[in-house]
C-alpha cells in the first residue's frame, strides 16, 4: 500500500476504484484550490485525493457550498484530503 493509500484508508471516503490523485504540493496559491475545484466539478462517483503540504483551509468552505464531503489526514510532510460527493 502506498503512502497515499495508507492515509486514504484512515478517512471515511467511499471505497472505489475511481480515484484521481492531485499532487499540488509544488503549486503556488491559488493553483491548488483552482485545480481541485475544477476536478471536483467533473466528479461523479469517485474520490479525489489532494496531496498538499498544508491543510487546504480555503478549499473546505467551497466544497461545503458545492455539496461535497471531505476528510483530511496530516502526516509528516504531506496532507491528504479525500473529496467525494456527499
HELIX and SHEET records of a PDB file:
HELIX    1   1 UNK A    3  UNK A    8  1                                   6    
HELIX    2   2 UNK A   31  UNK A   41  1                                  11    
HELIX    3   3 UNK A   57  UNK A   65  1                                   9    
SHEET    1   A 4 UNK A  19  UNK A  23  0                                        
SHEET    2   A 4 UNK A  47  UNK A  52  1                                        
SHEET    3   A 4 UNK A  78  UNK A  85 -1                                        
SHEET    4   A 4 UNK A  68  UNK A  75 -1                                        
END                                                                             
